[in-house]
Amino acid sequence: MTSSAIPQPGARPMGFFKPRIGFGDVMDTGLNQWTENRTRFAANGLLARIFVDMHAMSVQHGKGPPYEPLLLSRHATRLGDLMEKCMALRKDIRELEILAMKAATDYELFQSTSKLEEELEILRLQADSKTSEMSGFLDATREFGGESIEKGLSKISDGRGNALKKDLQACDRMKDLIGQRWASLRKYQEDYHARFSEPGNAHNYGQRAEFLLEVLQVLMQEALDRASALSGGVSVIYRSHLEATPTTLTLANLDEFVKWALTALRQLGRAADQEETTEIVVPLVQPWFKTALPLVTAEAFENALRGGTDKPVIIAFEFPDNGVLNSLVRTRGIGVSFGNAFNIGDSGIDRNQTADSFTRLFVKVRTPYQRDANGNAYSRPEVLLGNVCLHGSGRVVAMADGAAVENLCPFGKWEIEIHPLVVWKDNHLRAVDSVQNSDKIRDLKLTLRIFTPNGSVPFSSASAISDEAHHE
């Protein structure tokens, strides 16, 4: 992407709802005529009103509860599904509109041409001309005398007159039959046209379109809100902005929204392709940071464990942004394990590890407050870990990698709440501060599965956001 494609700060934003280049006056006139026909058909009861009103339908951002901006991958996946469904539903609605307009125009055409066709069929019988011709022959018969030649002509005129009389009688009968046939056709068309307004009928295109439009509005609302959350997440995590995040959706600008979303998803994909995930273990009591000071002193940790069996143990600490980790780092998983003294026997085996291989803790982890794109602080749900085991015991560390820990900034105040009772091999009550066949718990180890967002991928307007907007 060239720098010229990136809007500069203070520049007029690229319009998400920028109108397309017109196709000329002829095209505009045609579109207006189509709209006028729709309105006229609806006013005459030939077309469901939904096909007129749906073009004014719009969905505004912020009508529903906001989505969590940190869940970028979930928003990206869901947004892709929503785009596909919205495009398919709009296609179905437009096809129903075409069918409904075709039915309305066909019915109106039949109503206007059926009387003309009936009259044309009657005119083809030529009843009036035959009546005049028969009258002339009758007059000629009366005028001819009784001489032989005149008598012959009289017979001819008389015969022709009688033939025309019978022909006119047949014409009268055919005229009645033509009238009956067209009356039957009109009744058939009226009865057949009634199916377009019968509730539940497959030909009730208006009812079908109305239901699909309701579904489409729900999906468009979700798509719009997820797009906003996606934009906010990019702002917080990557310190960049997506281009002109949409705030309104209609049937007409859905195509532009899809183009915006595809561009955003492509940029997120490019960033994710260059990101690596790793794990670190951060001890709370054991000094580890370069200051050589622990996150929790041994005395404070020991005092917190002496809470008895009737209330949980709370371990609070501040995770510093002191340069050990990149300031942009984000989490993809959180785990906890515990540690105690190393007690090696004559066999070379850690006796405490053998005993504590049966010990399990239940903890709740409250992660630091997060900041949204506007700098407002908020909390994420607490993380539950019910199978916390001994650090380095060969057991799998109890990890959580769901929505509650996705893309969290780890810097700030943490709280780990430990259930006062532990799970062990036998059936006896064991408090978290008890010492039986092992050593007391001396430390908690916080395992962080982390990645550093790739800040080198340019988003649509890659203006960096200052650190002060994200950290206190």
N, C-alpha and C positions, 0 to 999 in steps of 0.2 A: 504494500500500500504506500503510495507516494505521500509526501508531506502535504502536497496541495489538496489531497482528499480529506485531510484532517481539519475540521473547523477550528479556528483559532479562538482563544478566549475573547469574549466580547463581540465576536462576529455573529451575524444573524444565523440562527440554527437552521439546519436543513429541514425543510417542512415535511413532516411525516404525512400530512394530509394534503400535500401539494397537488393541485388538480393536474390531470393529464393534459397534454397538448391537444387542442381541439382539432377535430377533423373537418372543419369548415361549416359554413352555414347550412348546407344541404343535410349534413349529418345531424346537426342540432335540430333542424326542422323535423327530421324523421323521428328523433328521440322525443320531441315535444308531441308529435302526432300520436306516437305509441302511448305516451302518458295520458293524453286526452282520451284516447280510445279506452284505456283501462278505466279511467274515471267515469266515462259515459256508460260503459258496460256495467260497472258496479252500481251506478245510480239507477240503471234500468233493471237491476236484479239479475243480470245475465252473468255476473262475475262476483266471486266472493270478495268482500271488502278487504280481506287480509292482503290481497295482491296489490292493493293501492297503499295501504298503511305500512306494509313491511318495508318499503323503501325509505320511510322516515324513521325506522327503528334505529336506535343507537344504544350502545352500552358504554357506561362511564366507569373509569377506574375509581376504586375506593368504595363501591357499593357494598362489598362484602368484607369479612375480616381479613386483615393482611396476612400474607404468607411470610414465613421466616426467610429473610434474605440470604442467610448463610447456607441454605440447602441448594447450592447451585446445581449440582448434578441431578438432583431430583426435579428441579424446575426445568432444566434443559430437556430431560427425558420426557417429562409430562407435556412440556410445551410442544415438542415434536409431534406427540400423539394428538394433542388438541388441534394443531394446525391441520393435520390430515383429516380429522373428523369434521372440523368446521368447513373445510373446502368441499368435502363430500356432501355434507348436509346442505350447504348453499347450492351445490349443483342439483341436488334432488329438488330443492324448493324452486329453483329456476325452471327445471323441467316441468314441474307441476304448474308453474305459471304459464309456460308455453302451451301445455295441454289445455289449461283452463281458457286461455285466450283463443286457442284454436276452436274449442267447443263453442265459445261465445260468438265468435265471428261466423262460424258455420251455421249456428242457429239463427243469427240475425240475417245472414245471407239467405237461408231457406225461407224465413218469414217474408223477406222483401221480394224474393224471386218466385215463390210458389204461386202467388196471385197472377204474376205476369205469365208464368208458364201455363196456368189454367186458362187464362184468357187467350193465349196464343193457340192452344189446342182447340178451343171453341171456334176461334177465327178460321182455323184450318178446315172446319166443317163447311164453311161458305154457305151458311144457312140463309143469310139475307139475300145473296145473289141468286141462290136457287129459288127463293120465294118470288123474287122479281121475275125470274125466267118462267116459272110455272104460271104466274099471273098473265104474262104475255102470251103464252101458248093457249091459255083458256080464252083470252080475248080473241085470238086468231081463229079458234074453233068456232066461235059465235059469228064471226064475220064471214067465214067461208059459206058459200051457198050450197045448194043440193046438186049442182052439176057434177059430172063425173070427175073432172080434174079437181074442182073445188072440194068435192066430197073426199077425194083421196088426200088432199092437203089437210082437210078437216080431221080425217082419221089420224094422220101423222101428228098433228098438233095435239089432238086428244090423247094419243098414246104417250107422247112426250110429257104432257101435263100430268097424266096419271103417274108416270115414272118419277117425276120430280116431287109429286105429292108423297109418294112412298119414301123417296129419298129424304124429304124433309121430316117425315115421321121418324125415320132412323136417326136423323141429325138431332131431333129433340131428345130421343132416347139416349144417344151418345153424349149429348150435352149433360143430361142428368147423371149419367155414369161417370163422366169426367169430373163433375162437381163432387160426386160421392167419393171418387178415388182421391181427389185432392183433400177433401175433408178428412178422410181416413189417414192420409199421409201427415196432415197437420196434427191430428190427434196423436199419431204415433210419435212425431217429433216432440210434441209437448210432454207426452208421457215419458219418452226416453230422456228428454232434457231434465225432467224432475229428479233423475238419479244423481245429478250434479249437486243437489242440495239435500239429499237424504242422509241423515246422520248415520255414520258407519259404513256408507257405501264406498266401494273402492274408487268410484268415479267422483266422489266428493273431494275434488282437488283442493278446495279451500280449507276444509277441515283437516285434511292431511298436511297441508302446508302450514296451517296454524300450529299443529302439534310439533312439527319439525322445527318451526321457528322458535317455539318455546325452548326446545332442547338446544338449538343453536345459540340462543341468548345465554343459557346457562354456561355452555362451553366457552363462548366468547368472553363472558365475564371472568371465568377462571383463567383463560388465556391472557387476558389483559392484566389481571392481578398478578399472575405468575411472571409476566413480562416485567412488571414494575419491581417485583421481588428480585428477579434476575438482575435487573439494572442496579438495584441497591446493593446486591451482593457483590457485583463487579466493582462497584465504587468502594466498598469496605475492604474487600479482600485483595483486589489488584490495584487499588488506588487510581483507577481510571474510570472514564465514563463511556457508556454506550451512546450511540448516536440517537438523539431525539426520541426518547422513549415514548411510545404512544399512550395517550390518555383517553381516547374515544375510538370506538369501533362501530362500523356500519357494514351493511352488505356491500356497499360500493368500495370501501377502502380496505376490505379484508385482504385483497391481493397485496396491497402495500404493507400491511402488517406481517404477512407471511414472508415477504422479502426482508423486512427488518429482522424478524426472528431467525431466519436462516443465516443471515449475516452474523448476528450475535452468536448463534450456536457454532458457526464455523470458527469464529475468533476464540471462543472458549475451548473448542477442540484443539486448536493450534497451541494454546497455552498449556492444556493438560498433557499434550504429547511430549512436552519438555520438562515435566515435573516428576520428581522421584520421591517415593515414600520411604522413610526410615524410622527406626525406633530408638528411643533413648530411655534410660532409667535414671530417675532423679530421686535420690534419698532425701528424706525429710530431716532426720537427726544426724546422720553421718555428714560431715562437712564435704562439700563437693564443688561448690562454686569457687571462683578464683579469689573471693574475699576470705576463704577459709572459715566462713561462718555458716552454721547450719540454718536451714529454713525454720526448724523447731529445735529449741535447746533440749538436751537430754532431761533436764530437770522439769521443764514444762510438759514434756511428753509423759514422763513418769507420773507427774501429778494428775494429768488428765485421765490416765488409766485407772486411778484409784477412785473411780466413781461408784463402785459397788455393782450390783446386778439389777438395779431398778431404773437406771437411766442410761441413755447412750453416752458414748465417749465422743467428744468433739475435739478434733485436731484442726486448728486454723493456722494458715501460713500465707505468706506473700511470695508469689513467684516473680522474681525480678527480671526486668528486661535490661540486663547488664552486659550484653554483647556476647554471652556464651551461645545463644541462639540468634538467628537472624530475626530482626524486628518484625519481618513480614510473616513469620512462621505461623502455620495453622495446623490444627489437629485433625486426624482422621480416626483416632482411637485412643481410649484411655483405659489403663489397667492399674491394679494395685496388688502388691504383695507385702508380706511382713518379714522382718528379720529379727534374729536374736543372737546370743553369744555362740561362738564356735567352740564346741566341746569335743575334741578328738580323743579317743581312747587308744588302748594298746593295739587294737585291730586296725587303726587308721581311719575309722569311720566316725563321722560326726554323730554323736549320740543324740544331740538335740534334733538334728535333722531327721533321724529315724523316728523319734517320738512325734515330732511336729508334722510328719508326712500325713498324719491323720487329722490335723487341725485345719479347720476352715472358719474364716471370718465372713460376716455379712456387713457390708459397708454401703453408705450413701455418699456420693461425691457431689458437692456443689461447686460448680465451676465458676470462674471469675465473671463479673459483669461484662457484657459485650456492648459495643457501640454500633448504632445504625449509621446510615449515610449522613444523617443530620447531627451526629455526635451525641444522640440521646442514649443513656445507659439503660440496659434491660438485662434480665436474667434468663438463662436457658434452663430447661427441666433438669432436675438432679439425676445423676447416673447411679443405677443400682448394680452392685456386684455381689453376688451371693456365694461365690466359690473362691474366696481369696485365700491363697495358700502361702507356704514358706518360699521366700526368695531363693532362687537357685537350687531348688529341690528336685529339679527335673520335671516338675509338673508344669502344665500349661498355665501361663499367667492369666488370671481372670481379666478379660478385656471386654470393653463395650465399644462398638463401632457404628452405632445407629445415628438417628437424626439428632439426638441430644448432644453429640460430640462432634458433629461434622463441621469443619472449618472454624472451630473455636480459636480465638486468640488466647494463648495460655497464660499471658502475663496479667497479674492481678491477684486478688485474694481468693484463696481456695478454702474449702471446709470439707473435711472427711469425717463423717459420723460413723462410728463403729458400734454395732450391736453389742450390748454388755455381756452376752453369753456367746461362747464359741461352740462349734460342733466338733466332737471328737469321736473316737472309736467306740467307747463303752456307752453306758446309759446314765452316767452321773452328770450332775450339773457342774459346769465349768465356767467360771467368770473369765473375762478377757484378761484380767491382771493376775490370774492364778498361776502357780508354778507347780506343775505335777509332771514328773518324768522328763522334764525339759527345763528350758530357761524362759524367763518372762519375755514378752514382746518388747523389743528395744527400738524398733524403727519401722517405718512404713516406706516402701519404695513405690514411687509413682512412675508408671510406664506410660510414655507418650509416643503414639504413632503420629509422626508429623511429616509435613512437606512445606516447602517454600514456594509460594505462588510465583510463577514466571512473569516477572515484570517487564520482560523484553518484548513481549508480544503487543503490538500496537492495537488498541481498540479504536472504535470509530472516532472518538475525540480523546486522545490519550493525554489529557491534561492531568498531571499528578495532583493528588490530594495530600495536603500536609499531614504529618504525623499527629499534630495536635487535634485533628478531627477524629482520631481513632483511639488515642490513649490519653489518659489524664497525666 
